[in-house]
Amino acid sequence: MIVIPAIDLKEGKCVRLEQGLMEKDTVFCDNPADQAREWERQGAELLHIVDLDGAFAGEPKNRASIEAIVKAIAIPTQLGGGIRDIPTIEAYLSLGIGRVILGTAAQRNPELVEEACRLFPGRIVVGIDAKNGMVAVQGWAEVTGVTAVDLARRFEGYGVAAIIYTDIARDGMMQGPNIEATRALAEAISIPVIASGGVSSLEDIENLMTIEASGIAGAITGKAVYTGAINLAEAVALTKRGGA
């Protein structure tokens, strides 16, 4: 399991939201490329990027910042937010993004996931964001009637590289991840799961490591590494040695 720092982009700046609400944002850094370099310096093996404006608009909105990040670092990246079609996926991969995350598009158009996995093997990740176990889309603004587990099972056999599971109620709240829901999802599918939402201490990372065998491949953390609640270098070292 690896620790994955997040850079969430809003109007070209690194921000964190509370529970996915755009009006509840905190700006942590004005220069995303500098922030990316810092996470790489601290030992990050993968960088998670979200185009928040794109997620709400349904189309890419922070391309200049994304391009600057990719040029600034050598570690691989994964990007989500507003990616709804094959040309957008292709454009981002051509830019140097390692893996593209499909969220709203995956729920509304599973055939897109299937086609993208065929065209870009190993480079498509599905983001499943849930509120009380139900999938939320459109920048978390809309909650559907589909359960996270049912949606995840739909992608078995497609060749999806990983599923990022986010518990919206925990995101940005520094309350710890939803361990049981994450475990249940991971055990229901054969696709690797990356935990997201609420990872706010080394103890949270240790707790996720206890369910690593269920299929947990990583943990995304955002607000905690910005505020210093988690020292990224320490977290990376913890996962590398397999626990405390």
N, C-alpha and C positions, 0 to 999 in steps of 0.2 A: 504494500500500500504506500502511495506517495502523498505528500502534502502539496496542494496546488494553490498558490496565491492568485487572487482575482483582481483584475482591473476592470471596473465598471465605468463606462464612458458616458458622460452627459455633457453636451455642448463642449466637447474637446477636453474635458477635465476628468480626473479620477474622483468618483464619488461613491458613497454607499447609501443605499436606501433602507428605510425601515419597512419591513413587510411588503416590499415592492411598490411603495407609494412614491410617485415622482415628486410630490410636494414635500416629502420627508427625506430630503437628501442632505448629506454632509460632504462638502468638498475636502478631500484629503491631499490632493496634489494637482497643480496646474499643468504639469508636464508629464504626460503618461509615459513617454519614452524614457525619461529619467527614472520614473518609478519602476518600469520594467527592468532596467539595468540594475536597480537596487535589489529587486527580488532575485534576479539571476546571481548577483554577487553573494547573496545569502544562501545560495545552494538550491534554489528552485530547479526542478527538472522539467517542469511544464508550466506554462502560464495560461490562465483562463481569462479570456477577454469577453466582455458583454457590451454591445452597442445598445445602451438603454433607450436612446432616442429612436433607434431603428426598431427596437422591439415594439414600441408603442405606435410608430408610424407604419410599420409593416414593410419598410424598405431601408437600405443602408443609409446611415446619417453621419457616421464619424470616420469616414474612410481615411482622411488625412492623418488622424491620430493613430489609427490602426496600422497604416503603412509605416509611420514613424517608429512604432513599437517593434514591428517586425525587423526593420533595418537596424534597430539598436541592440538586439540580443541574438544569441546563437542557439538558445534552447527552443524547443518546439512550442507552438501555441495552439490553442483551440479557441474558436470564436463563435459566438451566438448573438442573436438579436436582429430581427427583421429580415432573415434569410428565408425566402419563400419560393425560389425557383432555381432551376439548373444553371442559368447564366450567372446568377449572383454567386452560387457555390463555386463555379468555375473561376470567376473573377477573383474571389478571395484566395482560392488555392494558388492561382497564378501569382498572386501578390506575395505569397510565401507563408500564408497561414497553413499550419500543419493539418488541423482537423476542423471541420465545420459542424456547428451544432444546429440541429433543426428542432424547434420547439412547437410553436403554434402550427407550423406547416405539417409537422409530423402527425399531430392530432387530427387536423382537417383533411390532410391529403397523404395517407400512408403510402400511396403509389409513388409519391415523390421520393420518399425514403428508399423504397425498393430500387427505383431507377438510379438514384444518386449513389447507392451502395454498389450497384453494378458498374457505373461509370467511374467511380472513385473509390475502389476497394480499400478498406482500412482507414478511410479518412472521414467517415460520417458518424457523428455522435448524435444521439437523440436526447433532448432535454425534457424531462417530465417534471413539471412543477405542480405540487398538490396542496390543496387546502382541505383539511379534514378528510384526507384520502382521495379526494376528487380532483381531477385534472383541471388546472387553470391555464388559460391561454391569453394571447393579446396583451403581453406585458403584465400578466396576472390580473388584468382588469375584468376577465370573464371566467366564471367557474362553470365547467361542463357537468354533464351527468355521467361521465366515464370515470371509472376508478383507475388509479395509477397502475395497479397490477394488470388489469385487463388491457390497458393501452400498451404496456411493456411487452406483454405476451404476443401482441399482434406483430411485433418486429422480430420474433424468433425466426432464424433462418434467413434473414435478409442480409446478414453480414455487417450489422451495426457494430462499430468498434467499442462503444460503451454507452451506457445510459447514465445521465446525470440526474439524480433525484434530489429535488429541493422541496423541503417543507416550508411553505411560504410563511406560516405562522411563526417559525423560528428565525427566518432570515433577517439579519441585521439587528436582532434583538439580544444577542449575546447570552442565549439561554441554553445552549447545547443543542446538538442535533437530535432528531427523532430516531433513536437507535432501533426501536422495535419496528417501526414502519420501514426503515431502511433495510433491516434484516429480512423482513417479510418479502419485500420486493426482490431483493437479491436472491433469496431462496426459491422464488417463483419462476425465475428465468435463468438461462445459461449465459446471458450477456453480462460482461463485467459492469458493476455499478460504482459510480462515483457519488459520494455523499456530499450534500451541500445544504447550507442553511443552518445557522446557529453554532457552527464550530468556533468556539471562543476560548478554549484553554487547552493546555497539553493533556489534561485529563480527558477532555472530549475526544482527542485524537487517540489516546490509549483505549478509550471505550470502543471506538470504531475498530481499532486493531483487534479487539477481542472477537469481533464478528467478521474479520477479514476472510476467514475460510468460507463464509457464506457467498463470497464473490465480490467483496469490496476492494476495488482497485485503487481508490484514492479518496481524498477529502479536500474539498475546496474551502478556503477560508479567505474572508475579505476584511471586514471591519476589525476583526481581532488582530490581524497583523499590522494594520494601520495605526491602531491605538496602542499597540505594544502589549496587549493582553496575551498574545502569542508572539514569542520570538521565533521568526521563521527558521533561522539557522538551527535553533534548538529542536524545533519540530521535525525538521528534515533529519537531523541526527537521530532523533528518537525512532523514527520509522526505519531508518537504515539499520539500527542495531536490534530492531524487533521488539522494542518496548523498554520500560524503565529498568 
